[in-house]
Amino acid sequence: MDSAESAGGRLGAVLLSPRSGVVALGPHGPWLTTTPDQARQVLTDVSGFDFPGDVTRSGDLSASRGETRSGHLVFPPLQPEAVERGLAVFTTEWEAAISTHDPTVQGEPYDAMLLLRRPVARSTTSAVLPSLDRADRDQVADLVLSWIDALAPVIAARRPPRRWSRARRTERDARLALDDALAAIPHLDGPPQMTATMLAAGIQVPIAAGAWLLAWLASHPSDGVDPVSAVWETLRLTPPTWITARITTREVDLGGQRVPSGAVVLVSPLLLGRLHELVPGDPDGLPGFDPHRWQSGVQRPGAWLPFGAGPHACPGRHLGMALLTHLAAWGLSRTLSLTERVTIDQSRGIAPLPCRFTIADGREPVR
Ligand code: HEM
């Protein structure tokens, strides 16, 4: 598997930057925080740091052009019964996805990013929209997946595509189709656009997280590994939302450094997850996958903020953890092997590409 340490692009630049306070990545920013205290300040002090606004580019907040989302609605955290409902759907749908994988070609690999799409989409949709019957839920889940797919070229583009470009039009059509389906649901909690954002965030990110988890399990021995520890270690080394941004609303003091008003300030859970003060074990071994490090209970996992912090912290974290823990238990009870080298796709958060694996212990489904 390619390591983040050796990755180029923005990911490499962030990991290579000096960890000595707030670092300007260019002559006029963006500014990168490199300590847990600064990161928390940026994410929790809403009077000094605003959320970047344009949802259609939100998978790549580091490329924000400075627009903000002041007055942004707060997403209420998913309640335990919603998490339970989502997990039940994921369990059934994951089993179904595995068993419908075509086993006719001996050794045909499973593609984690494809396999996870429907189980995650249906699970999150069930959790967020309890009133839908199965057919409507599946339709909404597919519309969200189409929107996520249509967003990909918009987000990945080096420059924001023009309003009437094919990428923008395709994205708008997919978004409107989803909005229409959501607007037809009686007693929807909040505007359709807000539900659409919740669904997209709650589907795209866990698909990437689940694929990373399977990639790590397939490339490391897993004897005696506890599923929850495997999940935390995955979210430490490859948090799908590896970087997030805020815009300063005024000049701010960050650990003694003056940052001007209107500046983009970055927080990277991936960088924070490599700080030895937050992670138990040998400091030289921090880039390596070792779930056992969390079994000693010496340090609390999650201090590197894989689910964010403050008012915009992830409202779906309990569902995310539940899905990933189920998937980890599934993966740990089998012998998974990667069939190809996994590289890091940085076009929207981070995702493993390709992420294909076989199940080596003869438990592949038979017809
Ligand atoms: C492993 C799974 C997940 C991870 C790692 C994750 C990570 C994150 C992170 C880091 C943020 C904060 C971004 C920021 O501060 O800029 C966030 C926000 C968000 N997440 Fe998650 N998430 C996961 C699952 C979910 C699920 C299952 C849902 C919905 C059911 C969800 C819905 C959201 C929403 C709506 C936001 C935006 C909150 C706001 O802007 O106020 N996420 N997530």
Boltz pocket constraint, residues with backbone or C-beta under 6 A from the ligand:
constraints:
  - pocket:
      binder: B
      contacts: [[A, 73], [A, 74], [A, 75], [A, 78], [A, 124], [A, 127], [A, 128], [A, 197], [A, 198], [A, 199], [A, 201], [A, 202], [A, 203], [A, 205], [A, 206], [A, 209], [A, 235], [A, 239], [A, 240], [A, 241], [A, 244], [A, 245], [A, 305], [A, 306], [A, 307], [A, 308], [A, 309], [A, 311], [A, 312], [A, 313], [A, 314], [A, 315], [A, 316], [A, 317], [A, 319], [A, 320], [A, 321], [A, 324]]
      max_distance: 6.0
